[in-house]
Amino acid sequence: MSFSIRLNAQEKALAESYARLHSLSLGEAFKQALFERIEDEYDIAIADEAYHEYLKNPKTYTHSEARELLDL
């Protein structure tokens, strides 16, 4: 699959400079940035979910208590 992105001259120069700096093609730089953004947003969503679960039951355990609970 291919696609096109419209950039003004400054945006294009910045993107090309970034890609060169990291020894990437322009396409690879955009692809990498897209997937990093998706991963970051996913991580934030999972963290938010875990935090809300914690708020429902804020009990915490030490490492020793957790090992004991898990029979480790």
mmCIF file of the N, C-alpha and C atoms, coordinates in Angstrom:
data_MODEL
# 
_entry.id   MODEL 
# 
loop_
_atom_site.group_PDB 
_atom_site.id 
_atom_site.type_symbol 
_atom_site.label_atom_id 
_atom_site.label_alt_id 
_atom_site.label_comp_id 
_atom_site.label_asym_id 
_atom_site.label_entity_id 
_atom_site.label_seq_id 
_atom_site.pdbx_PDB_ins_code 
_atom_site.Cartn_x 
_atom_site.Cartn_y 
_atom_site.Cartn_z 
_atom_site.occupancy 
_atom_site.B_iso_or_equiv 
_atom_site.pdbx_formal_charge 
_atom_site.auth_seq_id 
_atom_site.auth_comp_id 
_atom_site.auth_asym_id 
_atom_site.auth_atom_id 
_atom_site.pdbx_PDB_model_num 
ATOM 1   N N  . MET A 1 1  ? 0.852   -1.175  0.000  1.00 0.00 ? 1  MET A N  1 
ATOM 2   C CA . MET A 1 1  ? 0.000   0.000   0.000  1.00 0.00 ? 1  MET A CA 1 
ATOM 3   C C  . MET A 1 1  ? 0.893   1.232   0.000  1.00 0.00 ? 1  MET A C  1 
ATOM 4   N N  . SER A 1 2  ? 0.499   2.219   -0.705 1.00 0.00 ? 2  SER A N  1 
ATOM 5   C CA . SER A 1 2  ? 1.240   3.474   -0.708 1.00 0.00 ? 2  SER A CA 1 
ATOM 6   C C  . SER A 1 2  ? 0.273   4.623   -0.464 1.00 0.00 ? 2  SER A C  1 
ATOM 7   N N  . PHE A 1 3  ? 0.826   5.748   -0.055 1.00 0.00 ? 3  PHE A N  1 
ATOM 8   C CA . PHE A 1 3  ? 0.021   6.939   0.169  1.00 0.00 ? 3  PHE A CA 1 
ATOM 9   C C  . PHE A 1 3  ? 0.904   8.157   -0.023 1.00 0.00 ? 3  PHE A C  1 
ATOM 10  N N  . SER A 1 4  ? 0.275   9.300   -0.085 1.00 0.00 ? 4  SER A N  1 
ATOM 11  C CA . SER A 1 4  ? 1.040   10.532  -0.234 1.00 0.00 ? 4  SER A CA 1 
ATOM 12  C C  . SER A 1 4  ? 0.665   11.498  0.881  1.00 0.00 ? 4  SER A C  1 
ATOM 13  N N  . ILE A 1 5  ? 1.614   12.328  1.231  1.00 0.00 ? 5  ILE A N  1 
ATOM 14  C CA . ILE A 1 5  ? 1.415   13.330  2.271  1.00 0.00 ? 5  ILE A CA 1 
ATOM 15  C C  . ILE A 1 5  ? 1.837   14.669  1.690  1.00 0.00 ? 5  ILE A C  1 
ATOM 16  N N  . ARG A 1 6  ? 1.018   15.665  1.888  1.00 0.00 ? 6  ARG A N  1 
ATOM 17  C CA . ARG A 1 6  ? 1.358   17.002  1.416  1.00 0.00 ? 6  ARG A CA 1 
ATOM 18  C C  . ARG A 1 6  ? 2.086   17.749  2.532  1.00 0.00 ? 6  ARG A C  1 
ATOM 19  N N  . LEU A 1 7  ? 3.272   18.221  2.218  1.00 0.00 ? 7  LEU A N  1 
ATOM 20  C CA . LEU A 1 7  ? 4.072   18.982  3.166  1.00 0.00 ? 7  LEU A CA 1 
ATOM 21  C C  . LEU A 1 7  ? 4.473   20.301  2.534  1.00 0.00 ? 7  LEU A C  1 
ATOM 22  N N  . ASN A 1 8  ? 4.541   21.341  3.360  1.00 0.00 ? 8  ASN A N  1 
ATOM 23  C CA . ASN A 1 8  ? 5.093   22.582  2.818  1.00 0.00 ? 8  ASN A CA 1 
ATOM 24  C C  . ASN A 1 8  ? 6.612   22.443  2.800  1.00 0.00 ? 8  ASN A C  1 
ATOM 25  N N  . ALA A 1 9  ? 7.307   23.402  2.265  1.00 0.00 ? 9  ALA A N  1 
ATOM 26  C CA . ALA A 1 9  ? 8.759   23.307  2.089  1.00 0.00 ? 9  ALA A CA 1 
ATOM 27  C C  . ALA A 1 9  ? 9.484   23.118  3.422  1.00 0.00 ? 9  ALA A C  1 
ATOM 28  N N  . GLN A 1 10 ? 9.062   23.823  4.454  1.00 0.00 ? 10 GLN A N  1 
ATOM 29  C CA . GLN A 1 10 ? 9.709   23.698  5.758  1.00 0.00 ? 10 GLN A CA 1 
ATOM 30  C C  . GLN A 1 10 ? 9.483   22.315  6.366  1.00 0.00 ? 10 GLN A C  1 
ATOM 31  N N  . GLU A 1 11 ? 8.265   21.817  6.269  1.00 0.00 ? 11 GLU A N  1 
ATOM 32  C CA . GLU A 1 11 ? 7.962   20.494  6.800  1.00 0.00 ? 11 GLU A CA 1 
ATOM 33  C C  . GLU A 1 11 ? 8.759   19.415  6.067  1.00 0.00 ? 11 GLU A C  1 
ATOM 34  N N  . LYS A 1 12 ? 8.846   19.547  4.751  1.00 0.00 ? 12 LYS A N  1 
ATOM 35  C CA . LYS A 1 12 ? 9.591   18.576  3.953  1.00 0.00 ? 12 LYS A CA 1 
ATOM 36  C C  . LYS A 1 12 ? 11.067  18.597  4.329  1.00 0.00 ? 12 LYS A C  1 
ATOM 37  N N  . ALA A 1 13 ? 11.636  19.785  4.457  1.00 0.00 ? 13 ALA A N  1 
ATOM 38  C CA . ALA A 1 13 ? 13.048  19.898  4.818  1.00 0.00 ? 13 ALA A CA 1 
ATOM 39  C C  . ALA A 1 13 ? 13.307  19.284  6.188  1.00 0.00 ? 13 ALA A C  1 
ATOM 40  N N  . LEU A 1 14 ? 12.433  19.539  7.142  1.00 0.00 ? 14 LEU A N  1 
ATOM 41  C CA . LEU A 1 14 ? 12.591  18.986  8.485  1.00 0.00 ? 14 LEU A CA 1 
ATOM 42  C C  . LEU A 1 14 ? 12.485  17.463  8.452  1.00 0.00 ? 14 LEU A C  1 
ATOM 43  N N  . ALA A 1 15 ? 11.503  16.943  7.750  1.00 0.00 ? 15 ALA A N  1 
ATOM 44  C CA . ALA A 1 15 ? 11.308  15.496  7.660  1.00 0.00 ? 15 ALA A CA 1 
ATOM 45  C C  . ALA A 1 15 ? 12.505  14.833  6.989  1.00 0.00 ? 15 ALA A C  1 
ATOM 46  N N  . GLU A 1 16 ? 12.989  15.413  5.914  1.00 0.00 ? 16 GLU A N  1 
ATOM 47  C CA . GLU A 1 16 ? 14.151  14.850  5.214  1.00 0.00 ? 16 GLU A CA 1 
ATOM 48  C C  . GLU A 1 16 ? 15.400  14.903  6.089  1.00 0.00 ? 16 GLU A C  1 
ATOM 49  N N  . SER A 1 17 ? 15.567  15.990  6.806  1.00 0.00 ? 17 SER A N  1 
ATOM 50  C CA . SER A 1 17 ? 16.707  16.128  7.704  1.00 0.00 ? 17 SER A CA 1 
ATOM 51  C C  . SER A 1 17 ? 16.661  15.072  8.804  1.00 0.00 ? 17 SER A C  1 
ATOM 52  N N  . TYR A 1 18 ? 15.486  14.866  9.383  1.00 0.00 ? 18 TYR A N  1 
ATOM 53  C CA . TYR A 1 18 ? 15.304  13.860  10.424 1.00 0.00 ? 18 TYR A CA 1 
ATOM 54  C C  . TYR A 1 18 ? 15.633  12.465  9.874  1.00 0.00 ? 18 TYR A C  1 
ATOM 55  N N  . ALA A 1 19 ? 15.099  12.154  8.710  1.00 0.00 ? 19 ALA A N  1 
ATOM 56  C CA . ALA A 1 19 ? 15.331  10.839  8.104  1.00 0.00 ? 19 ALA A CA 1 
ATOM 57  C C  . ALA A 1 19 ? 16.825  10.624  7.836  1.00 0.00 ? 19 ALA A C  1 
ATOM 58  N N  . ARG A 1 20 ? 17.491  11.627  7.294  1.00 0.00 ? 20 ARG A N  1 
ATOM 59  C CA . ARG A 1 20 ? 18.934  11.522  7.040  1.00 0.00 ? 20 ARG A CA 1 
ATOM 60  C C  . ARG A 1 20 ? 19.712  11.307  8.334  1.00 0.00 ? 20 ARG A C  1 
ATOM 61  N N  . LEU A 1 21 ? 19.361  12.065  9.362  1.00 0.00 ? 21 LEU A N  1 
ATOM 62  C CA . LEU A 1 21 ? 20.035  11.980  10.654 1.00 0.00 ? 21 LEU A CA 1 
ATOM 63  C C  . LEU A 1 21 ? 19.976  10.562  11.221 1.00 0.00 ? 21 LEU A C  1 
ATOM 64  N N  . HIS A 1 22 ? 18.868  9.871   10.982 1.00 0.00 ? 22 HIS A N  1 
ATOM 65  C CA . HIS A 1 22 ? 18.671  8.527   11.511 1.00 0.00 ? 22 HIS A CA 1 
ATOM 66  C C  . HIS A 1 22 ? 18.897  7.444   10.459 1.00 0.00 ? 22 HIS A C  1 
ATOM 67  N N  . SER A 1 23 ? 19.459  7.809   9.334  1.00 0.00 ? 23 SER A N  1 
ATOM 68  C CA . SER A 1 23 ? 19.767  6.871   8.245  1.00 0.00 ? 23 SER A CA 1 
ATOM 69  C C  . SER A 1 23 ? 18.538  6.077   7.808  1.00 0.00 ? 23 SER A C  1 
ATOM 70  N N  . LEU A 1 24 ? 17.432  6.794   7.643  1.00 0.00 ? 24 LEU A N  1 
ATOM 71  C CA . LEU A 1 24 ? 16.185  6.193   7.205  1.00 0.00 ? 24 LEU A CA 1 
ATOM 72  C C  . LEU A 1 24 ? 15.726  6.829   5.906  1.00 0.00 ? 24 LEU A C  1 
ATOM 73  N N  . SER A 1 25 ? 14.945  6.072   5.152  1.00 0.00 ? 25 SER A N  1 
ATOM 74  C CA . SER A 1 25 ? 14.276  6.693   4.018  1.00 0.00 ? 25 SER A CA 1 
ATOM 75  C C  . SER A 1 25 ? 13.154  7.551   4.591  1.00 0.00 ? 25 SER A C  1 
ATOM 76  N N  . LEU A 1 26 ? 12.655  8.457   3.801  1.00 0.00 ? 26 LEU A N  1 
ATOM 77  C CA . LEU A 1 26 ? 11.555  9.307   4.267  1.00 0.00 ? 26 LEU A CA 1 
ATOM 78  C C  . LEU A 1 26 ? 10.332  8.452   4.613  1.00 0.00 ? 26 LEU A C  1 
ATOM 79  N N  . GLY A 1 27 ? 10.055  7.455   3.795  1.00 0.00 ? 27 GLY A N  1 
ATOM 80  C CA . GLY A 1 27 ? 8.931   6.561   4.056  1.00 0.00 ? 27 GLY A CA 1 
ATOM 81  C C  . GLY A 1 27 ? 9.100   5.797   5.358  1.00 0.00 ? 27 GLY A C  1 
ATOM 82  N N  . GLU A 1 28 ? 10.312  5.281   5.600  1.00 0.00 ? 28 GLU A N  1 
ATOM 83  C CA . GLU A 1 28 ? 10.574  4.559   6.843  1.00 0.00 ? 28 GLU A CA 1 
ATOM 84  C C  . GLU A 1 28 ? 10.444  5.478   8.046  1.00 0.00 ? 28 GLU A C  1 
ATOM 85  N N  . ALA A 1 29 ? 10.891  6.715   7.927  1.00 0.00 ? 29 ALA A N  1 
ATOM 86  C CA . ALA A 1 29 ? 10.792  7.667   9.036  1.00 0.00 ? 29 ALA A CA 1 
ATOM 87  C C  . ALA A 1 29 ? 9.327   7.919   9.398  1.00 0.00 ? 29 ALA A C  1 
ATOM 88  N N  . PHE A 1 30 ? 8.483   8.114   8.390  1.00 0.00 ? 30 PHE A N  1 
ATOM 89  C CA . PHE A 1 30 ? 7.056   8.343   8.658  1.00 0.00 ? 30 PHE A CA 1 
ATOM 90  C C  . PHE A 1 30 ? 6.404   7.082   9.227  1.00 0.00 ? 30 PHE A C  1 
ATOM 91  N N  . LYS A 1 31 ? 6.756   5.919   8.677  1.00 0.00 ? 31 LYS A N  1 
ATOM 92  C CA . LYS A 1 31 ? 6.196   4.660   9.154  1.00 0.00 ? 31 LYS A CA 1 
ATOM 93  C C  . LYS A 1 31 ? 6.588   4.430   10.618 1.00 0.00 ? 31 LYS A C  1 
ATOM 94  N N  . GLN A 1 32 ? 7.858   4.651   10.935 1.00 0.00 ? 32 GLN A N  1 
ATOM 95  C CA . GLN A 1 32 ? 8.335   4.478   12.305 1.00 0.00 ? 32 GLN A CA 1 
ATOM 96  C C  . GLN A 1 32 ? 7.616   5.439   13.254 1.00 0.00 ? 32 GLN A C  1 
ATOM 97  N N  . ALA A 1 33 ? 7.476   6.685   12.840 1.00 0.00 ? 33 ALA A N  1 
ATOM 98  C CA . ALA A 1 33 ? 6.800   7.676   13.686 1.00 0.00 ? 33 ALA A CA 1 
ATOM 99  C C  . ALA A 1 33 ? 5.345   7.289   13.920 1.00 0.00 ? 33 ALA A C  1 
ATOM 100 N N  . LEU A 1 34 ? 4.675   6.813   12.894 1.00 0.00 ? 34 LEU A N  1 
ATOM 101 C CA . LEU A 1 34 ? 3.275   6.401   13.030 1.00 0.00 ? 34 LEU A CA 1 
ATOM 102 C C  . LEU A 1 34 ? 3.126   5.274   14.044 1.00 0.00 ? 34 LEU A C  1 
ATOM 103 N N  . PHE A 1 35 ? 3.955   4.227   13.898 1.00 0.00 ? 35 PHE A N  1 
ATOM 104 C CA . PHE A 1 35 ? 3.817   3.086   14.792 1.00 0.00 ? 35 PHE A CA 1 
ATOM 105 C C  . PHE A 1 35 ? 4.271   3.402   16.212 1.00 0.00 ? 35 PHE A C  1 
ATOM 106 N N  . GLU A 1 36 ? 5.235   4.281   16.377 1.00 0.00 ? 36 GLU A N  1 
ATOM 107 C CA . GLU A 1 36 ? 5.620   4.718   17.720 1.00 0.00 ? 36 GLU A CA 1 
ATOM 108 C C  . GLU A 1 36 ? 4.464   5.474   18.381 1.00 0.00 ? 36 GLU A C  1 
ATOM 109 N N  . ARG A 1 37 ? 3.781   6.296   17.613 1.00 0.00 ? 37 ARG A N  1 
ATOM 110 C CA . ARG A 1 37 ? 2.631   7.043   18.143 1.00 0.00 ? 37 ARG A CA 1 
ATOM 111 C C  . ARG A 1 37 ? 1.509   6.097   18.550 1.00 0.00 ? 37 ARG A C  1 
ATOM 112 N N  . ILE A 1 38 ? 1.235   5.092   17.721 1.00 0.00 ? 38 ILE A N  1 
ATOM 113 C CA . ILE A 1 38 ? 0.204   4.107   18.045 1.00 0.00 ? 38 ILE A CA 1 
ATOM 114 C C  . ILE A 1 38 ? 0.584   3.371   19.329 1.00 0.00 ? 38 ILE A C  1 
ATOM 115 N N  . GLU A 1 39 ? 1.850   2.960   19.448 1.00 0.00 ? 39 GLU A N  1 
ATOM 116 C CA . GLU A 1 39 ? 2.307   2.258   20.646 1.00 0.00 ? 39 GLU A CA 1 
ATOM 117 C C  . GLU A 1 39 ? 2.189   3.144   21.886 1.00 0.00 ? 39 GLU A C  1 
ATOM 118 N N  . ASP A 1 40 ? 2.578   4.407   21.765 1.00 0.00 ? 40 ASP A N  1 
ATOM 119 C CA . ASP A 1 40 ? 2.472   5.332   22.897 1.00 0.00 ? 40 ASP A CA 1 
ATOM 120 C C  . ASP A 1 40 ? 1.024   5.494   23.356 1.00 0.00 ? 40 ASP A C  1 
ATOM 121 N N  . GLU A 1 41 ? 0.117   5.666   22.422 1.00 0.00 ? 41 GLU A N  1 
ATOM 122 C CA . GLU A 1 41 ? -1.292  5.833   22.779 1.00 0.00 ? 41 GLU A CA 1 
ATOM 123 C C  . GLU A 1 41 ? -1.858  4.569   23.414 1.00 0.00 ? 41 GLU A C  1 
ATOM 124 N N  . TYR A 1 42 ? -1.440  3.417   22.922 1.00 0.00 ? 42 TYR A N  1 
ATOM 125 C CA . TYR A 1 42 ? -1.873  2.150   23.512 1.00 0.00 ? 42 TYR A CA 1 
ATOM 126 C C  . TYR A 1 42 ? -1.360  2.043   24.950 1.00 0.00 ? 42 TYR A C  1 
ATOM 127 N N  . ASP A 1 43 ? -0.080  2.361   25.159 1.00 0.00 ? 43 ASP A N  1 
ATOM 128 C CA . ASP A 1 43 ? 0.503   2.312   26.504 1.00 0.00 ? 43 ASP A CA 1 
ATOM 129 C C  . ASP A 1 43 ? -0.231  3.245   27.463 1.00 0.00 ? 43 ASP A C  1 
ATOM 130 N N  . ILE A 1 44 ? -0.594  4.423   26.995 1.00 0.00 ? 44 ILE A N  1 
ATOM 131 C CA . ILE A 1 44 ? -1.328  5.382   27.828 1.00 0.00 ? 44 ILE A CA 1 
ATOM 132 C C  . ILE A 1 44 ? -2.700  4.820   28.197 1.00 0.00 ? 44 ILE A C  1 
ATOM 133 N N  . ALA A 1 45 ? -3.375  4.213   27.234 1.00 0.00 ? 45 ALA A N  1 
ATOM 134 C CA . ALA A 1 45 ? -4.702  3.637   27.498 1.00 0.00 ? 45 ALA A CA 1 
ATOM 135 C C  . ALA A 1 45 ? -4.613  2.513   28.525 1.00 0.00 ? 45 ALA A C  1 
ATOM 136 N N  . ILE A 1 46 ? -3.608  1.654   28.407 1.00 0.00 ? 46 ILE A N  1 
ATOM 137 C CA . ILE A 1 46 ? -3.430  0.553   29.360 1.00 0.00 ? 46 ILE A CA 1 
ATOM 138 C C  . ILE A 1 46 ? -3.092  1.101   30.743 1.00 0.00 ? 46 ILE A C  1 
ATOM 139 N N  . ALA A 1 47 ? -2.244  2.123   30.799 1.00 0.00 ? 47 ALA A N  1 
ATOM 140 C CA . ALA A 1 47 ? -1.880  2.739   32.085 1.00 0.00 ? 47 ALA A CA 1 
ATOM 141 C C  . ALA A 1 47 ? -3.101  3.369   32.739 1.00 0.00 ? 47 ALA A C  1 
ATOM 142 N N  . ASP A 1 48 ? -3.920  4.052   31.967 1.00 0.00 ? 48 ASP A N  1 
ATOM 143 C CA . ASP A 1 48 ? -5.146  4.659   32.505 1.00 0.00 ? 48 ASP A CA 1 
ATOM 144 C C  . ASP A 1 48 ? -6.077  3.582   33.070 1.00 0.00 ? 48 ASP A C  1 
ATOM 145 N N  . GLU A 1 49 ? -6.206  2.497   32.339 1.00 0.00 ? 49 GLU A N  1 
ATOM 146 C CA . GLU A 1 49 ? -7.062  1.400   32.790 1.00 0.00 ? 49 GLU A CA 1 
ATOM 147 C C  . GLU A 1 49 ? -6.525  0.820   34.108 1.00 0.00 ? 49 GLU A C  1 
ATOM 148 N N  . ALA A 1 50 ? -5.222  0.602   34.182 1.00 0.00 ? 50 ALA A N  1 
ATOM 149 C CA . ALA A 1 50 ? -4.619  0.062   35.403 1.00 0.00 ? 50 ALA A CA 1 
ATOM 150 C C  . ALA A 1 50 ? -4.795  1.028   36.566 1.00 0.00 ? 50 ALA A C  1 
ATOM 151 N N  . TYR A 1 51 ? -4.661  2.322   36.309 1.00 0.00 ? 51 TYR A N  1 
ATOM 152 C CA . TYR A 1 51 ? -4.819  3.315   37.363 1.00 0.00 ? 51 TYR A CA 1 
ATOM 153 C C  . TYR A 1 51 ? -6.251  3.321   37.895 1.00 0.00 ? 51 TYR A C  1 
ATOM 154 N N  . HIS A 1 52 ? -7.222  3.221   37.004 1.00 0.00 ? 52 HIS A N  1 
ATOM 155 C CA . HIS A 1 52 ? -8.618  3.193   37.444 1.00 0.00 ? 52 HIS A CA 1 
ATOM 156 C C  . HIS A 1 52 ? -8.919  1.927   38.251 1.00 0.00 ? 52 HIS A C  1 
ATOM 157 N N  . GLU A 1 53 ? -8.321  0.811   37.881 1.00 0.00 ? 53 GLU A N  1 
ATOM 158 C CA . GLU A 1 53 ? -8.471  -0.414  38.661 1.00 0.00 ? 53 GLU A CA 1 
ATOM 159 C C  . GLU A 1 53 ? -7.850  -0.225  40.043 1.00 0.00 ? 53 GLU A C  1 
ATOM 160 N N  . TYR A 1 54 ? -6.684  0.419   40.087 1.00 0.00 ? 54 TYR A N  1 
ATOM 161 C CA . TYR A 1 54 ? -6.031  0.692   41.361 1.00 0.00 ? 54 TYR A CA 1 
ATOM 162 C C  . TYR A 1 54 ? -6.915  1.571   42.252 1.00 0.00 ? 54 TYR A C  1 
ATOM 163 N N  . LEU A 1 55 ? -7.558  2.584   41.667 1.00 0.00 ? 55 LEU A N  1 
ATOM 164 C CA . LEU A 1 55 ? -8.419  3.460   42.456 1.00 0.00 ? 55 LEU A CA 1 
ATOM 165 C C  . LEU A 1 55 ? -9.587  2.704   43.079 1.00 0.00 ? 55 LEU A C  1 
ATOM 166 N N  . LYS A 1 56 ? -10.067 1.667   42.417 1.00 0.00 ? 56 LYS A N  1 
ATOM 167 C CA . LYS A 1 56 ? -11.151 0.854   42.946 1.00 0.00 ? 56 LYS A CA 1 
ATOM 168 C C  . LYS A 1 56 ? -10.682 0.045   44.165 1.00 0.00 ? 56 LYS A C  1 
ATOM 169 N N  . ASN A 1 57 ? -9.416  -0.378  44.131 1.00 0.00 ? 57 ASN A N  1 
ATOM 170 C CA . ASN A 1 57 ? -8.850  -1.175  45.228 1.00 0.00 ? 57 ASN A CA 1 
ATOM 171 C C  . ASN A 1 57 ? -7.384  -0.777  45.391 1.00 0.00 ? 57 ASN A C  1 
ATOM 172 N N  . PRO A 1 58 ? -7.119  0.248   46.207 1.00 0.00 ? 58 PRO A N  1 
ATOM 173 C CA . PRO A 1 58 ? -5.760  0.782   46.317 1.00 0.00 ? 58 PRO A CA 1 
ATOM 174 C C  . PRO A 1 58 ? -4.813  -0.038  47.193 1.00 0.00 ? 58 PRO A C  1 
ATOM 175 N N  . LYS A 1 59 ? -5.141  -1.279  47.487 1.00 0.00 ? 59 LYS A N  1 
ATOM 176 C CA . LYS A 1 59 ? -4.266  -2.133  48.284 1.00 0.00 ? 59 LYS A CA 1 
ATOM 177 C C  . LYS A 1 59 ? -3.003  -2.426  47.489 1.00 0.00 ? 59 LYS A C  1 
ATOM 178 N N  . THR A 1 60 ? -1.848  -2.254  48.130 1.00 0.00 ? 60 THR A N  1 
ATOM 179 C CA . THR A 1 60 ? -0.580  -2.577  47.480 1.00 0.00 ? 60 THR A CA 1 
ATOM 180 C C  . THR A 1 60 ? 0.142   -3.639  48.298 1.00 0.00 ? 60 THR A C  1 
ATOM 181 N N  . TYR A 1 61 ? 1.112   -4.278  47.682 1.00 0.00 ? 61 TYR A N  1 
ATOM 182 C CA . TYR A 1 61 ? 1.867   -5.342  48.318 1.00 0.00 ? 61 TYR A CA 1 
ATOM 183 C C  . TYR A 1 61 ? 3.359   -5.097  48.137 1.00 0.00 ? 61 TYR A C  1 
ATOM 184 N N  . THR A 1 62 ? 4.139   -5.481  49.141 1.00 0.00 ? 62 THR A N  1 
ATOM 185 C CA . THR A 1 62 ? 5.594   -5.444  48.997 1.00 0.00 ? 62 THR A CA 1 
ATOM 186 C C  . THR A 1 62 ? 6.004   -6.606  48.098 1.00 0.00 ? 62 THR A C  1 
ATOM 187 N N  . HIS A 1 63 ? 7.263   -6.606  47.667 1.00 0.00 ? 63 HIS A N  1 
ATOM 188 C CA . HIS A 1 63 ? 7.747   -7.729  46.859 1.00 0.00 ? 63 HIS A CA 1 
ATOM 189 C C  . HIS A 1 63 ? 7.650   -9.039  47.649 1.00 0.00 ? 63 HIS A C  1 
ATOM 190 N N  . SER A 1 64 ? 7.979   -8.979  48.921 1.00 0.00 ? 64 SER A N  1 
ATOM 191 C CA . SER A 1 64 ? 7.913   -10.191 49.757 1.00 0.00 ? 64 SER A CA 1 
ATOM 192 C C  . SER A 1 64 ? 6.485   -10.710 49.859 1.00 0.00 ? 64 SER A C  1 
ATOM 193 N N  . GLU A 1 65 ? 5.529   -9.799  50.054 1.00 0.00 ? 65 GLU A N  1 
ATOM 194 C CA . GLU A 1 65 ? 4.126   -10.210 50.145 1.00 0.00 ? 65 GLU A CA 1 
ATOM 195 C C  . GLU A 1 65 ? 3.637   -10.803 48.828 1.00 0.00 ? 65 GLU A C  1 
ATOM 196 N N  . ALA A 1 66 ? 4.038   -10.203 47.728 1.00 0.00 ? 66 ALA A N  1 
ATOM 197 C CA . ALA A 1 66 ? 3.612   -10.708 46.414 1.00 0.00 ? 66 ALA A CA 1 
ATOM 198 C C  . ALA A 1 66 ? 4.197   -12.099 46.169 1.00 0.00 ? 66 ALA A C  1 
ATOM 199 N N  . ARG A 1 67 ? 5.477   -12.289 46.494 1.00 0.00 ? 67 ARG A N  1 
ATOM 200 C CA . ARG A 1 67 ? 6.078   -13.621 46.325 1.00 0.00 ? 67 ARG A CA 1 
ATOM 201 C C  . ARG A 1 67 ? 5.344   -14.660 47.179 1.00 0.00 ? 67 ARG A C  1 
ATOM 202 N N  . GLU A 1 68 ? 4.996   -14.277 48.401 1.00 0.00 ? 68 GLU A N  1 
ATOM 203 C CA . GLU A 1 68 ? 4.290   -15.194 49.287 1.00 0.00 ? 68 GLU A CA 1 
ATOM 204 C C  . GLU A 1 68 ? 2.906   -15.545 48.716 1.00 0.00 ? 68 GLU A C  1 
ATOM 205 N N  . LEU A 1 69 ? 2.193   -14.526 48.245 1.00 0.00 ? 69 LEU A N  1 
ATOM 206 C CA . LEU A 1 69 ? 0.866   -14.744 47.667 1.00 0.00 ? 69 LEU A CA 1 
ATOM 207 C C  . LEU A 1 69 ? 0.929   -15.658 46.449 1.00 0.00 ? 69 LEU A C  1 
ATOM 208 N N  . LEU A 1 70 ? 2.018   -15.554 45.690 1.00 0.00 ? 70 LEU A N  1 
ATOM 209 C CA . LEU A 1 70 ? 2.157   -16.329 44.459 1.00 0.00 ? 70 LEU A CA 1 
ATOM 210 C C  . LEU A 1 70 ? 2.923   -17.641 44.670 1.00 0.00 ? 70 LEU A C  1 
ATOM 211 N N  . ASP A 1 71 ? 3.240   -17.941 45.929 1.00 0.00 ? 71 ASP A N  1 
ATOM 212 C CA . ASP A 1 71 ? 4.008   -19.158 46.265 1.00 0.00 ? 71 ASP A CA 1 
ATOM 213 C C  . ASP A 1 71 ? 5.309   -19.235 45.490 1.00 0.00 ? 71 ASP A C  1 
ATOM 214 N N  . LEU A 1 72 ? 6.037   -18.142 45.445 1.00 0.00 ? 72 LEU A N  1 
ATOM 215 C CA . LEU A 1 72 ? 7.331   -18.142 44.736 1.00 0.00 ? 72 LEU A CA 1 
ATOM 216 C C  . LEU A 1 72 ? 8.483   -18.227 45.702 1.00 0.00 ? 72 LEU A C  1 
# 
